[in-house]
Amino acid sequence: MALVSLAQVNGALNLDLQGEAPDFTADERSAAILLKVKQAEDIVLDFIQPKPDPAWTAESVPGRVSAAIIIAVNCLLDDTEERLAMLSGLSGANVDPKNPIAALLWRLRDPSLA
């Protein structure tokens, strides 16, 4: 189950998807955006160490985590060098504290486990 819905991404990023929530089937971009949501969730959860136990649901995910996921979706959709650097900057030991995704998630991370 997704932690962030397509309706939340649509609203936050002003994508103007056609059709009705939650799946916007009338819009041909929906499947591609749902894939980006899944990828963004994987990126964000991979950064957070240790993994939440029990695993978060759409109802229990902290707001800063859902915000980070939406920012990551935006980076994947707008694949400019600057945006992709935000995502690649989440890997490795030298994470830029000015990275907005890292800034949202840092308190949920134990760097010794990453």
C-alpha positions in Angstrom: 0.0 0.0 0.0 1.3 3.4 -0.9 2.2 5.9 1.8 1.3 8.8 -0.4 -1.8 8.8 -2.7 -2.0 9.9 -6.2 -4.5 12.5 -5.1 -2.0 13.9 -2.6 0.7 14.1 -5.2 -1.7 15.6 -7.7 -2.7 18.3 -5.3 0.7 19.1 -3.9 2.4 19.3 -7.3 -0.5 20.9 -9.2 -0.4 18.1 -11.9 -4.0 18.7 -12.9 -4.6 15.0 -13.5 -7.8 14.3 -15.4 -10.5 12.0 -14.0 -11.6 11.4 -10.4 -9.5 10.6 -7.4 -8.2 8.2 -6.2 -6.9 6.7 -9.4 -7.4 9.4 -12.1 -7.9 6.7 -14.8 -8.9 9.2 -17.4 -5.4 10.6 -17.4 -2.7 8.7 -19.4 0.0 10.0 -17.0 -1.5 8.3 -13.9 0.4 5.0 -14.3 3.7 6.7 -14.8 3.2 9.0 -11.8 2.2 6.0 -9.6 5.5 4.4 -10.6 7.3 7.5 -9.6 5.4 7.5 -6.2 6.6 3.9 -5.7 10.2 4.8 -6.6 10.1 7.9 -4.4 8.9 5.9 -1.4 11.7 3.4 -1.9 14.3 6.2 -2.0 12.9 7.9 1.1 12.5 4.7 3.1 16.0 3.5 2.1 17.4 6.8 3.5 15.6 6.2 6.9 17.6 3.8 9.1 16.4 1.8 10.9 13.3 1.0 9.0 10.1 1.8 10.9 8.7 -1.1 12.8 5.9 -1.6 12.5 5.9 -0.3 8.9 4.0 2.9 8.3 0.7 2.9 6.6 -0.9 5.8 4.6 -2.7 6.7 7.9 0.3 6.5 10.2 3.2 7.9 8.0 4.6 11.1 9.6 3.9 14.3 7.8 7.6 15.0 7.2 8.0 11.6 5.5 5.0 12.1 3.2 6.4 15.6 2.4 9.8 14.1 1.5 8.1 11.5 -0.7 6.2 14.2 -2.6 9.5 16.2 -3.1 11.2 13.0 -4.3 8.3 12.4 -6.8 8.7 16.0 -8.0 12.5 15.3 -8.5 11.7 12.2 -10.5 9.2 14.0 -12.7 11.4 17.0 -13.3 14.6 15.1 -14.0 16.9 18.1 -14.3 20.4 17.7 -13.1 19.7 19.8 -10.0 16.6 17.7 -9.0 18.4 14.4 -9.6 21.3 15.6 -7.5 18.8 16.0 -4.6 18.1 12.3 -4.9 21.6 11.1 -5.5 22.7 13.3 -2.5 20.8 10.9 -0.2 23.3 8.1 -0.7 26.7 7.8 0.9 28.2 9.2 4.0 28.4 12.9 3.0 24.7 13.9 2.9 24.2 17.6 2.2 22.3 19.1 5.2 20.8 21.7 2.8 19.1 18.9 0.8 15.4 19.5 1.6 14.6 15.8 1.6 17.5 15.0 3.9 16.6 17.9 6.2 13.1 16.5 6.6 14.3 13.0 7.3 17.5 13.4 9.3 15.9 13.0 12.7 14.5 9.6 11.6 18.0 8.3 10.6 20.7 6.6 12.6 23.7 7.2 10.4 25.6 4.4 12.0 23.1 1.9 10.5 23.1 3.5 7.0 
